[in-house]
Amino acid sequence: MPLTMVKEGQAASIKRVGGKDEVRRHLENMGFVPGADLTVVSVNGGNVIVNVKESRVAISKEMANKIMV
C-alpha cells in the first residue's frame, strides 16, 4: 500500500519506491530506500511527515504515493 495510507504514529517498512529515475533518486537520497523502516509522525492534507533513518522528513502527497510500504 502507498505511504499515504499509513496512519499517524504507525511504523512501516519500505517495500519499493516508484516514479521516474529522477524522483526515485531524490527519495533515495533522503533515506527512502527499500528495507528502510519509517514512522509516520503527522499527516496534514495528504502531506506526510515521517521519521526515516533518524531524520524527520516532510514529503508531499504525490511523493508519498510513490513509496510502497
mmCIF file as gemmi writes it, N, C-alpha and C atoms, coordinates in Angstrom:
data_model
loop_
_atom_site.group_PDB
_atom_site.id
_atom_site.type_symbol
_atom_site.label_atom_id
_atom_site.label_alt_id
_atom_site.label_comp_id
_atom_site.label_asym_id
_atom_site.label_entity_id
_atom_site.label_seq_id
_atom_site.pdbx_PDB_ins_code
_atom_site.Cartn_x
_atom_site.Cartn_y
_atom_site.Cartn_z
_atom_site.occupancy
_atom_site.B_iso_or_equiv
_atom_site.pdbx_formal_charge
_atom_site.auth_seq_id
_atom_site.auth_asym_id
_atom_site.pdbx_PDB_model_num
ATOM 1 N N . MET Axp A 1 ? 0.849 -1.185 0 1 0 ? 1 A 1
ATOM 2 C CA . MET Axp A 1 ? 0 0 0 1 0 ? 1 A 1
ATOM 3 C C . MET Axp A 1 ? 0.889 1.239 0 1 0 ? 1 A 1
ATOM 4 N N . PRO Axp A 2 ? 0.396 2.351 -0.524 1 0 ? 2 A 1
ATOM 5 C CA . PRO Axp A 2 ? 1.209 3.576 -0.54 1 0 ? 2 A 1
ATOM 6 C C . PRO Axp A 2 ? 1.358 4.17 0.861 1 0 ? 2 A 1
ATOM 7 N N . LEU Axp A 3 ? 2.405 4.941 1.045 1 0 ? 3 A 1
ATOM 8 C CA . LEU Axp A 3 ? 2.698 5.567 2.336 1 0 ? 3 A 1
ATOM 9 C C . LEU Axp A 3 ? 1.55 6.443 2.822 1 0 ? 3 A 1
ATOM 10 N N . THR Axp A 4 ? 0.774 7.011 1.904 1 0 ? 4 A 1
ATOM 11 C CA . THR Axp A 4 ? -0.336 7.889 2.298 1 0 ? 4 A 1
ATOM 12 C C . THR Axp A 4 ? -1.416 7.141 3.076 1 0 ? 4 A 1
ATOM 13 N N . MET Axp A 5 ? -1.444 5.811 3.022 1 0 ? 5 A 1
ATOM 14 C CA . MET Axp A 5 ? -2.453 5.019 3.724 1 0 ? 5 A 1
ATOM 15 C C . MET Axp A 5 ? -2.054 4.705 5.167 1 0 ? 5 A 1
ATOM 16 N N . VAL Axp A 6 ? -0.797 4.97 5.534 1 0 ? 6 A 1
ATOM 17 C CA . VAL Axp A 6 ? -0.315 4.683 6.885 1 0 ? 6 A 1
ATOM 18 C C . VAL Axp A 6 ? -0.809 5.769 7.831 1 0 ? 6 A 1
ATOM 19 N N . LYS Axp A 7 ? -1.308 5.365 8.987 1 0 ? 7 A 1
ATOM 20 C CA . LYS Axp A 7 ? -1.856 6.301 9.978 1 0 ? 7 A 1
ATOM 21 C C . LYS Axp A 7 ? -0.741 6.943 10.813 1 0 ? 7 A 1
ATOM 22 N N . GLU Axp A 8 ? -1.062 8.077 11.429 1 0 ? 8 A 1
ATOM 23 C CA . GLU Axp A 8 ? -0.11 8.756 12.316 1 0 ? 8 A 1
ATOM 24 C C . GLU Axp A 8 ? 0.318 7.827 13.444 1 0 ? 8 A 1
ATOM 25 N N . GLY Axp A 9 ? 1.606 7.833 13.744 1 0 ? 9 A 1
ATOM 26 C CA . GLY Axp A 9 ? 2.134 7.013 14.827 1 0 ? 9 A 1
ATOM 27 C C . GLY Axp A 9 ? 2.431 5.582 14.441 1 0 ? 9 A 1
ATOM 28 N N . GLN Axp A 10 ? 2.049 5.187 13.243 1 0 ? 10 A 1
ATOM 29 C CA . GLN Axp A 10 ? 2.234 3.804 12.796 1 0 ? 10 A 1
ATOM 30 C C . GLN Axp A 10 ? 3.598 3.646 12.13 1 0 ? 10 A 1
ATOM 31 N N . ALA Axp A 11 ? 4.241 2.517 12.378 1 0 ? 11 A 1
ATOM 32 C CA . ALA Axp A 11 ? 5.536 2.213 11.761 1 0 ? 11 A 1
ATOM 33 C C . ALA Axp A 11 ? 5.309 1.333 10.536 1 0 ? 11 A 1
ATOM 34 N N . ALA Axp A 12 ? 6.22 1.421 9.579 1 0 ? 12 A 1
ATOM 35 C CA . ALA Axp A 12 ? 6.128 0.617 8.362 1 0 ? 12 A 1
ATOM 36 C C . ALA Axp A 12 ? 7.529 0.412 7.806 1 0 ? 12 A 1
ATOM 37 N N . SER Axp A 13 ? 7.639 -0.532 6.885 1 0 ? 13 A 1
ATOM 38 C CA . SER Axp A 13 ? 8.894 -0.804 6.211 1 0 ? 13 A 1
ATOM 39 C C . SER Axp A 13 ? 8.69 -0.554 4.716 1 0 ? 13 A 1
ATOM 40 N N . ILE Axp A 14 ? 9.637 0.098 4.089 1 0 ? 14 A 1
ATOM 41 C CA . ILE Axp A 14 ? 9.517 0.425 2.671 1 0 ? 14 A 1
ATOM 42 C C . ILE Axp A 14 ? 9.756 -0.828 1.828 1 0 ? 14 A 1
ATOM 43 N N . LYS Axp A 15 ? 8.807 -1.135 0.947 1 0 ? 15 A 1
ATOM 44 C CA . LYS Axp A 15 ? 8.925 -2.29 0.055 1 0 ? 15 A 1
ATOM 45 C C . LYS Axp A 15 ? 9.55 -1.898 -1.275 1 0 ? 15 A 1
ATOM 46 N N . ARG Axp A 16 ? 9.082 -0.777 -1.854 1 0 ? 16 A 1
ATOM 47 C CA . ARG Axp A 16 ? 9.679 -0.291 -3.101 1 0 ? 16 A 1
ATOM 48 C C . ARG Axp A 16 ? 9.356 1.187 -3.276 1 0 ? 16 A 1
ATOM 49 N N . VAL Axp A 17 ? 10.171 1.838 -4.105 1 0 ? 17 A 1
ATOM 50 C CA . VAL Axp A 17 ? 9.992 3.251 -4.409 1 0 ? 17 A 1
ATOM 51 C C . VAL Axp A 17 ? 9.757 3.365 -5.905 1 0 ? 17 A 1
ATOM 52 N N . GLY Axp A 18 ? 8.632 3.961 -6.292 1 0 ? 18 A 1
ATOM 53 C CA . GLY Axp A 18 ? 8.284 4.087 -7.706 1 0 ? 18 A 1
ATOM 54 C C . GLY Axp A 18 ? 8.584 5.47 -8.235 1 0 ? 18 A 1
ATOM 55 N N . GLY Axp A 19 ? 8.134 5.716 -9.456 1 0 ? 19 A 1
ATOM 56 C CA . GLY Axp A 19 ? 8.326 7.017 -10.085 1 0 ? 19 A 1
ATOM 57 C C . GLY Axp A 19 ? 9.46 7.007 -11.085 1 0 ? 19 A 1
ATOM 58 N N . LYS Axp A 20 ? 9.693 8.168 -11.688 1 0 ? 20 A 1
ATOM 59 C CA . LYS Axp A 20 ? 10.781 8.314 -12.655 1 0 ? 20 A 1
ATOM 60 C C . LYS Axp A 20 ? 12.117 8.212 -11.939 1 0 ? 20 A 1
ATOM 61 N N . ASP Axp A 21 ? 13.179 7.949 -12.714 1 0 ? 21 A 1
ATOM 62 C CA . ASP Axp A 21 ? 14.521 7.797 -12.132 1 0 ? 21 A 1
ATOM 63 C C . ASP Axp A 21 ? 14.91 8.986 -11.272 1 0 ? 21 A 1
ATOM 64 N N . GLU Axp A 22 ? 14.626 10.191 -11.746 1 0 ? 22 A 1
ATOM 65 C CA . GLU Axp A 22 ? 14.997 11.403 -11.012 1 0 ? 22 A 1
ATOM 66 C C . GLU Axp A 22 ? 14.285 11.463 -9.663 1 0 ? 22 A 1
ATOM 67 N N . VAL Axp A 23 ? 13.001 11.132 -9.645 1 0 ? 23 A 1
ATOM 68 C CA . VAL Axp A 23 ? 12.215 11.151 -8.409 1 0 ? 23 A 1
ATOM 69 C C . VAL Axp A 23 ? 12.71 10.065 -7.453 1 0 ? 23 A 1
ATOM 70 N N . ARG Axp A 24 ? 12.947 8.868 -7.978 1 0 ? 24 A 1
ATOM 71 C CA . ARG Axp A 24 ? 13.447 7.766 -7.136 1 0 ? 24 A 1
ATOM 72 C C . ARG Axp A 24 ? 14.787 8.118 -6.517 1 0 ? 24 A 1
ATOM 73 N N . ARG Axp A 25 ? 15.674 8.701 -7.31 1 0 ? 25 A 1
ATOM 74 C CA . ARG Axp A 25 ? 16.996 9.076 -6.804 1 0 ? 25 A 1
ATOM 75 C C . ARG Axp A 25 ? 16.871 10.123 -5.694 1 0 ? 25 A 1
ATOM 76 N N . HIS Axp A 26 ? 15.984 11.094 -5.886 1 0 ? 26 A 1
ATOM 77 C CA . HIS Axp A 26 ? 15.763 12.132 -4.873 1 0 ? 26 A 1
ATOM 78 C C . HIS Axp A 26 ? 15.255 11.521 -3.568 1 0 ? 26 A 1
ATOM 79 N N . LEU Axp A 27 ? 14.274 10.615 -3.666 1 0 ? 27 A 1
ATOM 80 C CA . LEU Axp A 27 ? 13.734 9.962 -2.47 1 0 ? 27 A 1
ATOM 81 C C . LEU Axp A 27 ? 14.792 9.094 -1.796 1 0 ? 27 A 1
ATOM 82 N N . GLU Axp A 28 ? 15.598 8.377 -2.592 1 0 ? 28 A 1
ATOM 83 C CA . GLU Axp A 28 ? 16.65 7.533 -2.024 1 0 ? 28 A 1
ATOM 84 C C . GLU Axp A 28 ? 17.692 8.378 -1.296 1 0 ? 28 A 1
ATOM 85 N N . ASN Axp A 29 ? 17.993 9.557 -1.821 1 0 ? 29 A 1
ATOM 86 C CA . ASN Axp A 29 ? 18.946 10.447 -1.153 1 0 ? 29 A 1
ATOM 87 C C . ASN Axp A 29 ? 18.422 10.927 0.201 1 0 ? 29 A 1
ATOM 88 N N . MET Axp A 30 ? 17.102 10.97 0.355 1 0 ? 30 A 1
ATOM 89 C CA . MET Axp A 30 ? 16.511 11.38 1.634 1 0 ? 30 A 1
ATOM 90 C C . MET Axp A 30 ? 16.342 10.196 2.587 1 0 ? 30 A 1
ATOM 91 N N . GLY Axp A 31 ? 16.703 8.983 2.145 1 0 ? 31 A 1
ATOM 92 C CA . GLY Axp A 31 ? 16.63 7.817 3.019 1 0 ? 31 A 1
ATOM 93 C C . GLY Axp A 31 ? 15.497 6.866 2.719 1 0 ? 31 A 1
ATOM 94 N N . PHE Axp A 32 ? 14.696 7.155 1.701 1 0 ? 32 A 1
ATOM 95 C CA . PHE Axp A 32 ? 13.578 6.277 1.341 1 0 ? 32 A 1
ATOM 96 C C . PHE Axp A 32 ? 14.066 5.173 0.408 1 0 ? 32 A 1
ATOM 97 N N . VAL Axp A 33 ? 14.675 4.149 1.001 1 0 ? 33 A 1
ATOM 98 C CA . VAL Axp A 33 ? 15.191 3.023 0.227 1 0 ? 33 A 1
ATOM 99 C C . VAL Axp A 33 ? 14.463 1.749 0.66 1 0 ? 33 A 1
ATOM 100 N N . PRO Axp A 34 ? 14.325 0.772 -0.247 1 0 ? 34 A 1
ATOM 101 C CA . PRO Axp A 34 ? 13.66 -0.479 0.13 1 0 ? 34 A 1
ATOM 102 C C . PRO Axp A 34 ? 14.339 -1.121 1.335 1 0 ? 34 A 1
ATOM 103 N N . GLY Axp A 35 ? 13.522 -1.572 2.285 1 0 ? 35 A 1
ATOM 104 C CA . GLY Axp A 35 ? 14.024 -2.191 3.502 1 0 ? 35 A 1
ATOM 105 C C . GLY Axp A 35 ? 14.15 -1.233 4.677 1 0 ? 35 A 1
ATOM 106 N N . ALA Axp A 36 ? 14.11 0.065 4.416 1 0 ? 36 A 1
ATOM 107 C CA . ALA Axp A 36 ? 14.233 1.05 5.496 1 0 ? 36 A 1
ATOM 108 C C . ALA Axp A 36 ? 12.934 1.097 6.3 1 0 ? 36 A 1
ATOM 109 N N . ASP Axp A 37 ? 13.07 1.254 7.621 1 0 ? 37 A 1
ATOM 110 C CA . ASP Axp A 37 ? 11.909 1.39 8.497 1 0 ? 37 A 1
ATOM 111 C C . ASP Axp A 37 ? 11.611 2.869 8.674 1 0 ? 37 A 1
ATOM 112 N N . LEU Axp A 38 ? 10.319 3.19 8.757 1 0 ? 38 A 1
ATOM 113 C CA . LEU Axp A 38 ? 9.919 4.574 8.974 1 0 ? 38 A 1
ATOM 114 C C . LEU Axp A 38 ? 8.715 4.614 9.89 1 0 ? 38 A 1
ATOM 115 N N . THR Axp A 39 ? 8.492 5.782 10.482 1 0 ? 39 A 1
ATOM 116 C CA . THR Axp A 39 ? 7.33 6.022 11.337 1 0 ? 39 A 1
ATOM 117 C C . THR Axp A 39 ? 6.667 7.306 10.875 1 0 ? 39 A 1
ATOM 118 N N . VAL Axp A 40 ? 5.343 7.261 10.692 1 0 ? 40 A 1
ATOM 119 C CA . VAL Axp A 40 ? 4.601 8.45 10.282 1 0 ? 40 A 1
ATOM 120 C C . VAL Axp A 40 ? 4.386 9.324 11.513 1 0 ? 40 A 1
ATOM 121 N N . VAL Axp A 41 ? 4.86 10.564 11.46 1 0 ? 41 A 1
ATOM 122 C CA . VAL Axp A 41 ? 4.736 11.495 12.572 1 0 ? 41 A 1
ATOM 123 C C . VAL Axp A 41 ? 3.432 12.274 12.459 1 0 ? 41 A 1
ATOM 124 N N . SER Axp A 42 ? 3.142 12.763 11.253 1 0 ? 42 A 1
ATOM 125 C CA . SER Axp A 42 ? 1.985 13.615 11.061 1 0 ? 42 A 1
ATOM 126 C C . SER Axp A 42 ? 1.49 13.526 9.628 1 0 ? 42 A 1
ATOM 127 N N . VAL Axp A 43 ? 0.165 13.658 9.467 1 0 ? 43 A 1
ATOM 128 C CA . VAL Axp A 43 ? -0.451 13.733 8.144 1 0 ? 43 A 1
ATOM 129 C C . VAL Axp A 43 ? -1.299 14.994 8.126 1 0 ? 43 A 1
ATOM 130 N N . ASN Axp A 44 ? -1.049 15.866 7.151 1 0 ? 44 A 1
ATOM 131 C CA . ASN Axp A 44 ? -1.767 17.126 7.077 1 0 ? 44 A 1
ATOM 132 C C . ASN Axp A 44 ? -2.185 17.375 5.632 1 0 ? 44 A 1
ATOM 133 N N . GLY Axp A 45 ? -3.455 17.157 5.337 1 0 ? 45 A 1
ATOM 134 C CA . GLY Axp A 45 ? -3.955 17.375 3.991 1 0 ? 45 A 1
ATOM 135 C C . GLY Axp A 45 ? -3.331 16.449 2.972 1 0 ? 45 A 1
ATOM 136 N N . GLY Axp A 46 ? -2.91 15.265 3.4 1 0 ? 46 A 1
ATOM 137 C CA . GLY Axp A 46 ? -2.275 14.313 2.498 1 0 ? 46 A 1
ATOM 138 C C . GLY Axp A 46 ? -0.76 14.397 2.522 1 0 ? 46 A 1
ATOM 139 N N . ASN Axp A 47 ? -0.218 15.556 2.904 1 0 ? 47 A 1
ATOM 140 C CA . ASN Axp A 47 ? 1.233 15.686 3.045 1 0 ? 47 A 1
ATOM 141 C C . ASN Axp A 47 ? 1.661 14.945 4.306 1 0 ? 47 A 1
ATOM 142 N N . VAL Axp A 48 ? 2.837 14.337 4.266 1 0 ? 48 A 1
ATOM 143 C CA . VAL Axp A 48 ? 3.25 13.417 5.326 1 0 ? 48 A 1
ATOM 144 C C . VAL Axp A 48 ? 4.595 13.845 5.909 1 0 ? 48 A 1
ATOM 145 N N . ILE Axp A 49 ? 4.7 13.787 7.24 1 0 ? 49 A 1
ATOM 146 C CA . ILE Axp A 49 ? 5.978 13.962 7.928 1 0 ? 49 A 1
ATOM 147 C C . ILE Axp A 49 ? 6.345 12.606 8.519 1 0 ? 49 A 1
ATOM 148 N N . VAL Axp A 50 ? 7.541 12.121 8.182 1 0 ? 50 A 1
ATOM 149 C CA . VAL Axp A 50 ? 7.962 10.799 8.642 1 0 ? 50 A 1
ATOM 150 C C . VAL Axp A 50 ? 9.349 10.869 9.274 1 0 ? 50 A 1
ATOM 151 N N . ASN Axp A 51 ? 9.598 9.932 10.18 1 0 ? 51 A 1
ATOM 152 C CA . ASN Axp A 51 ? 10.946 9.691 10.689 1 0 ? 51 A 1
ATOM 153 C C . ASN Axp A 51 ? 11.495 8.525 9.888 1 0 ? 51 A 1
ATOM 154 N N . VAL Axp A 52 ? 12.581 8.77 9.176 1 0 ? 52 A 1
ATOM 155 C CA . VAL Axp A 52 ? 13.225 7.711 8.405 1 0 ? 52 A 1
ATOM 156 C C . VAL Axp A 52 ? 14.733 7.854 8.585 1 0 ? 52 A 1
ATOM 157 N N . LYS Axp A 53 ? 15.4 6.765 8.948 1 0 ? 53 A 1
ATOM 158 C CA . LYS Axp A 53 ? 16.857 6.771 9.167 1 0 ? 53 A 1
ATOM 159 C C . LYS Axp A 53 ? 17.274 7.902 10.092 1 0 ? 53 A 1
ATOM 160 N N . GLU Axp A 54 ? 16.603 8.026 11.215 1 0 ? 54 A 1
ATOM 161 C CA . GLU Axp A 54 ? 16.91 9.007 12.257 1 0 ? 54 A 1
ATOM 162 C C . GLU Axp A 54 ? 16.804 10.456 11.787 1 0 ? 54 A 1
ATOM 163 N N . SER Axp A 55 ? 16.023 10.706 10.739 1 0 ? 55 A 1
ATOM 164 C CA . SER Axp A 55 ? 15.774 12.059 10.251 1 0 ? 55 A 1
ATOM 165 C C . SER Axp A 55 ? 14.274 12.261 10.114 1 0 ? 55 A 1
ATOM 166 N N . ARG Axp A 56 ? 13.834 13.473 10.329 1 0 ? 56 A 1
ATOM 167 C CA . ARG Axp A 56 ? 12.422 13.811 10.135 1 0 ? 56 A 1
ATOM 168 C C . ARG Axp A 56 ? 12.299 14.505 8.783 1 0 ? 56 A 1
ATOM 169 N N . VAL Axp A 57 ? 11.461 13.95 7.911 1 0 ? 57 A 1
ATOM 170 C CA . VAL Axp A 57 ? 11.343 14.455 6.545 1 0 ? 57 A 1
ATOM 171 C C . VAL Axp A 57 ? 9.877 14.705 6.222 1 0 ? 57 A 1
ATOM 172 N N . ALA Axp A 58 ? 9.589 15.843 5.584 1 0 ? 58 A 1
ATOM 173 C CA . ALA Axp A 58 ? 8.238 16.146 5.122 1 0 ? 58 A 1
ATOM 174 C C . ALA Axp A 58 ? 8.201 15.944 3.613 1 0 ? 58 A 1
ATOM 175 N N . ILE Axp A 59 ? 7.193 15.204 3.137 1 0 ? 59 A 1
ATOM 176 C CA . ILE Axp A 59 ? 7.052 14.988 1.697 1 0 ? 59 A 1
ATOM 177 C C . ILE Axp A 59 ? 5.604 15.221 1.288 1 0 ? 59 A 1
ATOM 178 N N . SER Axp A 60 ? 5.435 15.568 0.032 1 0 ? 60 A 1
ATOM 179 C CA . SER Axp A 60 ? 4.105 15.854 -0.494 1 0 ? 60 A 1
ATOM 180 C C . SER Axp A 60 ? 3.308 14.56 -0.674 1 0 ? 60 A 1
ATOM 181 N N . LYS Axp A 61 ? 2.01 14.732 -0.836 1 0 ? 61 A 1
ATOM 182 C CA . LYS Axp A 61 ? 1.12 13.594 -1.068 1 0 ? 61 A 1
ATOM 183 C C . LYS Axp A 61 ? 1.533 12.839 -2.329 1 0 ? 61 A 1
ATOM 184 N N . GLU Axp A 62 ? 1.925 13.566 -3.382 1 0 ? 62 A 1
ATOM 185 C CA . GLU Axp A 62 ? 2.317 12.933 -4.638 1 0 ? 62 A 1
ATOM 186 C C . GLU Axp A 62 ? 3.562 12.051 -4.439 1 0 ? 62 A 1
ATOM 187 N N . MET Axp A 63 ? 4.541 12.554 -3.687 1 0 ? 63 A 1
ATOM 188 C CA . MET Axp A 63 ? 5.751 11.768 -3.418 1 0 ? 63 A 1
ATOM 189 C C . MET Axp A 63 ? 5.417 10.565 -2.537 1 0 ? 63 A 1
ATOM 190 N N . ALA Axp A 64 ? 4.572 10.776 -1.526 1 0 ? 64 A 1
ATOM 191 C CA . ALA Axp A 64 ? 4.21 9.694 -0.61 1 0 ? 64 A 1
ATOM 192 C C . ALA Axp A 64 ? 3.483 8.57 -1.344 1 0 ? 64 A 1
ATOM 193 N N . ASN Axp A 65 ? 2.731 8.904 -2.389 1 0 ? 65 A 1
ATOM 194 C CA . ASN Axp A 65 ? 2.035 7.875 -3.16 1 0 ? 65 A 1
ATOM 195 C C . ASN Axp A 65 ? 2.992 6.996 -3.947 1 0 ? 65 A 1
ATOM 196 N N . LYS Axp A 66 ? 4.224 7.441 -4.177 1 0 ? 66 A 1
ATOM 197 C CA . LYS Axp A 66 ? 5.208 6.668 -4.918 1 0 ? 66 A 1
ATOM 198 C C . LYS Axp A 66 ? 5.973 5.686 -4.018 1 0 ? 66 A 1
ATOM 199 N N . ILE Axp A 67 ? 5.796 5.83 -2.699 1 0 ? 67 A 1
ATOM 200 C CA . ILE Axp A 67 ? 6.516 4.968 -1.742 1 0 ? 67 A 1
ATOM 201 C C . ILE Axp A 67 ? 5.562 3.876 -1.269 1 0 ? 67 A 1
ATOM 202 N N . MET Axp A 68 ? 5.897 2.626 -1.579 1 0 ? 68 A 1
ATOM 203 C CA . MET Axp A 68 ? 5.066 1.489 -1.19 1 0 ? 68 A 1
ATOM 204 C C . MET Axp A 68 ? 5.618 0.855 0.082 1 0 ? 68 A 1
ATOM 205 N N . VAL Axp A 69 ? 4.723 0.621 1.036 1 0 ? 69 A 1
ATOM 206 C CA . VAL Axp A 69 ? 5.125 0.029 2.32 1 0 ? 69 A 1
ATOM 207 C C . VAL Axp A 69 ? 4.409 -1.283 2.541 1 0 ? 69 A 1
